[in-house]
């Protein structure tokens, strides 16, 4: 049995990662606020503890998979969190959540003061990739911490990219998801254009995927979840809307010249009127945005 590893957040992603780590030989200890998530994990053989503090008291390294940066901050600074519950310095938190880079940087500085460390390691690949240990992980943090996390990251991923210092992993993830969000819109338009021109959209996409217009969305999402009509990727409209909002917030904070990103953000926000948060995010390819208002009135 390898060393003990905590998993905080046992939703679809966290549950799948905990199961993958257990199969890889780690002594996995899990926790989730929701009783139903804890029970599902127990049914799958994951050892679940009764409190968050037990994760940090029983282990020296943990993986977190949480919806928001505020949730990550809470498990670090809360009364039952890492700083309060860790028995000695040297705890390493591998945060796979998609969060604001500024939040990660602030937590890195705070944890360093207490002798602990954090890696921001958001992932691409969804619950399927987490279950198979084939995620792509975009990591921000110090090289020594990345080396220490190596065995855990290797079990979870097919590819690890060290992007830079604290927060860099989350910057990369927000850029990635902003591109994915844009590609869903443009691929949806491409499918409708092909059909309107009287050509089979699937045939057109096969041509695109052999040419320079291809993308991860055209090669994977379109045939697997969109043209098939399955829409069961495991990633929701609500989660992608959150990521797009964070990406657009970053555009504004940095004053980057990215006008198309603002349009993508507007379309994703508007889509909430017809596509509920619980819907599969690939349904965005079916969304026809209302005509943009003329900026000149």
VENGIWO-V116745 format. One record per backbone hydrogen bond with DSSP energy under -1.0 kcal/mol. NH is the residue of the N-H (numbers start at 0). CO is the residue of the C=O. E is the energy in kcal/mol with one decimal. If there is no record, write none. Layout:
# VENGIWO-V116745
NH|CO|E / NH|CO|E
This chain:
# VENGIWO-V116745
1|24|-3.0 / 4|26|-2.2 / 5|60|-2.3 / 6|28|-2.3 / 7|62|-2.9 / 8|30|-3.1 / 14|10|-3.1 / 15|11|-1.7 / 16|12|-2.5 / 17|13|-2.6 / 18|14|-2.3 / 19|15|-2.2 / 20|16|-2.6 / 21|17|-2.2 / 22|18|-2.2 / 23|19|-1.5 / 24|21|-1.5 / 25|20|-2.2 / 26|2|-1.3 / 27|25|-1.2 / 28|4|-2.3 / 29|46|-3.1 / 30|6|-2.1 / 37|33|-2.0 / 38|34|-2.5 / 39|35|-2.3 / 40|36|-2.0 / 41|37|-2.2 / 42|38|-2.4 / 43|39|-1.1 / 44|41|-2.1 / 45|40|-2.5 / 48|29|-2.6 / 54|51|-1.2 / 55|51|-1.1 / 56|52|-1.8 / 57|53|-2.2 / 58|54|-1.4 / 61|91|-2.1 / 62|5|-3.0 / 63|93|-2.3 / 64|7|-2.7 / 71|67|-1.5 / 72|68|-2.4 / 73|69|-1.9 / 74|70|-1.7 / 75|71|-1.1 / 76|72|-2.8 / 77|73|-2.0 / 80|77|-2.0 / 81|74|-2.5 / 82|75|-2.0 / 84|80|-2.7 / 85|81|-2.6 / 89|114|-1.8 / 91|59|-1.9 / 92|116|-2.3 / 93|61|-3.4 / 94|118|-2.8 / 95|63|-2.9 / 103|99|-1.8 / 104|100|-2.5 / 105|101|-2.1 / 106|102|-2.4 / 107|103|-2.6 / 108|104|-2.1 / 109|105|-2.2 / 110|106|-3.0 / 111|107|-2.3 / 112|108|-1.4 / 114|111|-1.4 / 115|110|-3.0 / 116|90|-2.5 / 118|92|-2.6 / 119|139|-1.9 / 120|94|-3.5 / 123|135|-2.2 / 128|124|-1.8 / 129|125|-2.1 / 130|126|-2.4 / 131|127|-1.7 / 133|128|-2.6 / 134|155|-1.8 / 135|123|-2.5 / 136|158|-2.6 / 137|121|-2.5 / 138|160|-3.0 / 139|119|-2.8 / 140|163|-2.3 / 145|141|-2.0 / 146|142|-2.3 / 147|143|-1.9 / 148|144|-2.0 / 152|148|-2.5 / 153|149|-2.9 / 154|150|-1.4 / 155|151|-1.4 / 156|152|-1.8 / 157|134|-2.7 / 158|134|-1.7 / 160|136|-2.9 / 162|138|-2.4 / 162|160|-1.0 / 163|138|-1.1 / 167|164|-2.3 / 170|166|-1.9 / 171|167|-2.3 / 172|168|-2.3 / 173|169|-2.3 / 174|170|-2.3 / 175|171|-2.7 / 176|172|-2.8 / 177|173|-2.0 / 178|174|-2.2 / 179|175|-2.5 / 180|176|-2.6 / 181|177|-2.1 / 182|178|-2.8 / 183|179|-2.0 / 184|180|-1.2 / 185|181|-2.6 / 186|182|-2.7 / 187|183|-1.8 / 188|184|-2.0 / 189|185|-2.2 / 190|186|-2.4 / 191|187|-2.0 / 192|188|-2.6 / 193|189|-2.5 / 194|190|-2.0 / 195|191|-2.5 / 196|192|-1.8 / 197|194|-1.5 / 198|193|-2.6 / 203|199|-2.1 / 204|200|-2.4 / 205|201|-1.7 / 206|202|-1.7 / 207|203|-2.5 / 208|204|-2.5 / 209|206|-1.2 / 210|207|-2.0 / 213|210|-1.1 / 218|214|-2.6 / 219|215|-2.4 / 221|216|-3.0 / 223|219|-2.3 / 224|220|-2.4 / 225|220|-1.7 / 226|221|-3.4 / 230|224|-1.5 / 236|278|-3.0 / 237|276|-2.6 / 239|235|-2.1 / 240|236|-2.9 / 241|237|-1.9 / 242|238|-2.1 / 243|239|-2.9 / 244|240|-2.6 / 245|241|-2.3 / 246|242|-2.2 / 247|243|-2.7 / 248|244|-2.5 / 249|245|-2.0 / 250|246|-2.0 / 251|247|-2.1 / 252|248|-2.8 / 253|249|-2.4 / 255|250|-1.6 / 257|255|-1.3 / 261|257|-1.2 / 262|258|-1.4 / 263|259|-2.5 / 264|260|-2.5 / 265|261|-2.1 / 266|262|-2.5 / 267|263|-2.4 / 268|264|-2.1 / 269|265|-2.6 / 270|266|-1.9 / 271|268|-1.3 / 272|269|-1.9 / 273|270|-1.5 / 274|270|-2.9 / 278|275|-1.7 / 280|234|-2.6 / 282|279|-1.8 / 283|280|-1.6 / 284|281|-1.9 / 285|282|-1.8 / 286|283|-1.1 / 296|293|-2.6
